[in-house]
Amino acid sequence: MAVRQIQRRIREARVAPRTDKKGTTLVKRGHLLRSIRNSERGDSVIITAGGRDVPYARIHHEGGVIRPRNAQYLAIPLTPEAALYKPRNYPGETFVAKGVIFVKKDGGKPVPVYVLKKEVVMPGRAYMYLDEGDRSEIETAVRGWLMNQEGGR
């Protein structure tokens, strides 16, 4: 139930700060949303997000500075098409000027496709928590379950 509460908060865009892009903050393809799971250890329930397929879960929750690992700069896509390619594989003739990678389009007019940054600061968007409303709903469900168990004896 706690996992569903967290997923609902994300789906309903109740995560701050909101992104300035279209769509729901923290949801592009739904990988992060689907990575939220629970497990039991003794008498505790552990809720986690991320994993091998979603390594960005922690930075989205806590925020932080992102720096390039294997290059001098991060290449930030400026268009949806650019997000589909690594800069070196972008189709067409590209060149770099003033920290921007351009591609020459038909007619020879350069179009910016990536901006190069030494680092970016990502704001934290805490989503792994239960608020009072969530707790109240969970407590009600647990009490109901316990009453059913006692009544069935």
C-alpha positions in Angstrom: 0.0 0.0 0.0 2.8 2.4 0.8 4.4 1.8 -2.6 1.0 2.7 -4.3 0.8 5.9 -2.2 4.3 7.0 -3.4 3.5 6.1 -7.0 0.2 7.9 -6.9 2.0 11.1 -5.6 4.4 10.9 -8.6 1.6 10.2 -11.1 -0.5 13.1 -9.7 2.5 15.5 -10.0 2.6 16.2 -6.3 6.4 16.3 -6.3 8.3 19.6 -6.0 10.0 21.4 -7.5 8.1 20.7 -10.7 9.9 20.5 -14.0 9.4 23.2 -16.5 9.0 20.7 -19.3 5.7 19.1 -20.5 4.5 16.0 -18.8 4.6 14.8 -15.2 7.7 15.5 -13.1 9.8 12.3 -12.6 7.9 10.4 -15.3 9.2 10.1 -18.8 8.9 6.4 -19.6 7.8 5.1 -16.2 11.0 3.2 -15.3 11.5 5.1 -12.0 7.8 4.6 -11.1 7.9 0.9 -11.7 11.2 0.5 -9.8 9.6 1.5 -6.4 9.2 -1.7 -4.4 8.8 -3.0 -0.9 10.3 -5.9 0.9 9.9 -7.3 4.4 12.7 -7.8 6.9 11.5 -9.2 10.2 8.7 -7.0 11.4 9.7 -4.1 9.1 8.8 -3.1 5.6 11.6 -1.5 3.5 10.6 0.6 0.5 13.3 1.1 -2.2 13.5 2.7 -5.6 16.0 2.3 -8.4 18.4 -0.5 -9.1 20.6 -1.5 -12.0 18.1 -0.4 -14.6 17.3 2.9 -12.8 20.6 4.2 -11.4 19.2 7.8 -11.3 16.6 7.2 -8.6 18.8 8.5 -5.8 19.9 11.7 -7.5 16.2 12.5 -8.4 15.2 12.0 -4.8 18.1 13.8 -3.1 19.4 16.1 -5.8 23.1 16.9 -6.3 25.8 17.8 -8.7 26.2 15.7 -11.9 29.7 15.8 -13.5 31.0 13.9 -16.6 32.8 10.6 -15.8 34.4 9.8 -19.1 34.5 13.2 -20.9 35.3 16.8 -20.3 31.7 18.0 -20.6 28.1 16.8 -20.3 26.2 17.1 -23.5 22.7 18.3 -22.7 20.2 17.7 -25.5 18.3 20.7 -26.6 15.8 18.9 -28.9 13.8 15.7 -28.6 15.7 14.3 -31.6 19.1 15.1 -29.9 18.0 13.0 -26.9 17.9 9.9 -29.2 21.6 10.1 -30.0 25.0 10.5 -28.4 26.6 13.7 -29.8 29.3 11.8 -31.8 26.5 9.8 -33.4 24.2 12.6 -34.2 23.3 12.5 -37.9 24.6 15.2 -40.1 27.6 17.5 -40.0 28.1 18.9 -36.5 30.5 21.5 -35.1 31.2 23.1 -31.7 31.1 26.8 -31.0 30.9 28.7 -27.7 30.0 25.6 -25.7 27.2 24.4 -28.1 27.1 21.6 -30.6 25.4 22.6 -33.8 24.3 20.6 -36.8 24.1 22.1 -40.3 20.6 21.7 -41.6 19.3 22.0 -45.2 20.2 25.4 -46.4 23.4 25.5 -44.3 21.8 27.2 -41.3 23.3 25.9 -38.1 20.9 24.5 -35.5 21.9 24.1 -31.8 21.4 20.5 -30.7 23.4 20.1 -27.4 24.8 22.5 -24.8 28.1 21.5 -23.2 28.4 21.8 -19.4 31.2 21.0 -16.9 28.5 20.1 -14.4 24.8 20.5 -13.7 23.0 20.9 -10.4 19.9 18.8 -10.1 17.3 19.8 -7.5 16.1 17.2 -5.1 12.6 16.0 -5.7 11.8 14.0 -2.6 9.3 11.3 -3.5 10.1 8.5 -1.1 8.1 9.5 1.9 4.7 9.0 3.5 2.8 12.0 4.6 0.1 12.1 7.4 -2.7 11.3 4.9 -0.7 8.3 3.6 -0.1 7.0 7.2 -3.7 7.5 8.2 -4.9 5.5 5.1 -2.4 2.7 5.9 -3.4 2.6 9.6 -7.1 2.3 8.6 -6.3 -0.5 6.2 -4.2 -2.4 8.8 -6.9 -2.0 11.5 -9.5 -3.3 9.1 -7.3 -6.3 8.3 -6.6 -7.0 11.9 -10.3 -6.8 12.8 -11.2 -9.2 10.0 -8.5 -11.6 11.4 -9.9 -11.5 14.9 -13.5 -11.8 13.7 -12.7 -14.9 11.6 -11.4 -16.8 14.7 
